[in-house]
Amino acid sequence: MPDIKVNAELVAYCGLYCGACKSHLDEKCKGCHENSKATWCKVRSCCMEKQIKSCAECAEFSDPRTCSKFNNFMSRIFGLIFKSDRAACIAQIRYLGLEAHAKAMAEMGTQTIKR
């Protein structure tokens, strides 16, 4: 497996770390911010409209779980299957900042904080 590099630009709008994703590491995906095919993602669209780097910067929702774009049926299924806690990722970004979140995720070798 390739080395997981620390890059704050690879933190997805929802808080996941694309830099540790198998598709990104296999060079099949450029990451959330560069993936123009991800028009289906409501979180990505919302953050792009608000011109923010992640839900951590959203002033409208202090808890992303109260946002219907962040916490929808598909995201709950995704979280269940992958044991992913995107809200914990957002909390970590708010606490540490994007760069430190990217570093923590790269060091753990994972794209998400596990439930």
C-alpha positions as CSV (number, residue, x, y, z in Angstrom):
1,M,0.0,0.0,0.0
2,P,1.3,3.5,-0.9
3,D,2.3,5.9,1.9
4,I,-0.5,8.0,3.2
5,K,0.5,11.6,2.9
6,V,-0.7,14.5,5.1
7,N,-2.6,17.0,2.9
8,A,-5.4,19.2,4.3
9,E,-6.7,19.6,0.8
10,L,-7.7,15.9,0.9
11,V,-10.1,16.4,3.8
12,A,-13.6,15.9,2.3
13,Y,-16.3,18.4,2.9
14,C,-18.0,15.9,5.3
15,G,-14.8,15.4,7.3
16,L,-13.6,12.1,5.8
17,Y,-9.9,12.0,4.9
18,C,-9.6,11.2,1.1
19,G,-5.9,10.9,1.5
20,A,-6.3,7.5,3.2
21,C,-9.0,6.2,0.8
22,K,-8.1,3.1,-1.3
23,S,-9.5,4.7,-4.4
24,H,-7.4,7.8,-3.9
25,L,-4.3,5.8,-3.0
26,D,-4.8,3.7,-6.2
27,E,-5.1,7.0,-8.2
28,K,-8.7,6.2,-9.2
29,C,-10.1,9.3,-7.4
30,K,-8.7,12.8,-6.9
31,G,-10.6,13.3,-3.7
32,C,-13.8,15.0,-2.8
33,H,-12.8,18.5,-3.7
34,E,-11.6,17.5,-7.1
35,N,-14.2,14.9,-7.9
36,S,-16.5,16.7,-10.4
37,K,-18.6,13.5,-10.8
38,A,-19.8,13.8,-7.2
39,T,-22.7,16.0,-8.0
40,W,-25.0,13.6,-6.1
41,C,-23.3,14.6,-2.8
42,K,-25.5,17.2,-1.0
43,V,-22.8,17.9,1.6
44,R,-20.3,18.7,-1.2
45,S,-22.8,20.9,-3.0
46,C,-23.8,22.8,0.1
47,C,-20.2,23.5,1.2
48,M,-19.3,24.6,-2.3
49,E,-22.3,27.0,-2.3
50,K,-21.2,28.4,1.1
51,Q,-17.6,28.5,0.0
52,I,-16.4,26.6,3.0
53,K,-13.8,23.8,3.2
54,S,-15.9,21.5,5.3
55,C,-19.0,21.2,7.5
56,A,-16.7,22.2,10.4
57,E,-16.9,25.8,9.1
58,C,-20.7,25.8,8.9
59,A,-22.2,28.5,11.0
60,E,-25.8,27.3,10.5
61,F,-25.4,23.9,12.3
62,S,-23.3,23.6,15.4
63,D,-24.0,19.8,15.3
64,P,-23.8,18.4,11.7
65,R,-26.1,15.6,12.7
66,T,-29.0,18.2,12.8
67,C,-28.4,19.1,9.2
68,S,-30.6,17.1,6.7
69,K,-27.9,17.3,4.0
70,F,-25.2,15.8,6.3
71,N,-27.4,13.3,8.1
72,N,-29.6,11.8,5.4
73,F,-30.6,8.2,4.7
74,M,-27.6,7.4,2.4
75,S,-25.1,8.9,4.9
76,R,-26.5,6.8,7.7
77,I,-26.3,3.6,5.6
78,F,-22.7,4.6,4.6
79,G,-21.8,5.1,8.2
80,L,-23.3,1.8,9.2
81,I,-21.5,-0.2,6.5
82,F,-18.1,1.4,7.0
83,K,-18.5,2.0,10.8
84,S,-17.8,5.6,9.9
85,D,-18.4,8.6,12.2
86,R,-18.3,11.7,10.1
87,A,-19.7,13.8,12.9
88,A,-16.7,12.8,15.0
89,C,-14.4,13.8,12.1
90,I,-16.1,17.3,11.9
91,A,-15.7,17.6,15.7
92,Q,-12.0,16.8,15.4
93,I,-11.6,19.3,12.6
94,R,-13.2,22.0,14.8
95,Y,-10.9,21.1,17.7
96,L,-7.6,20.5,15.9
97,G,-8.0,22.3,12.5
98,L,-7.9,20.8,9.0
99,E,-4.1,20.2,8.9
100,A,-3.9,18.5,12.3
101,H,-7.0,16.4,11.4
102,A,-5.4,15.3,8.1
103,K,-2.2,14.4,10.1
104,A,-4.1,12.4,12.7
105,M,-6.0,10.5,10.0
106,A,-2.9,9.8,8.0
107,E,-1.1,8.6,11.1
108,M,-4.0,6.2,11.9
109,G,-4.1,5.2,8.2
110,T,-7.9,5.6,7.9
111,Q,-10.3,7.9,6.2
112,T,-12.7,8.1,9.1
113,I,-12.9,8.0,12.8
114,K,-14.4,4.6,13.6
115,R,-17.5,4.2,15.7
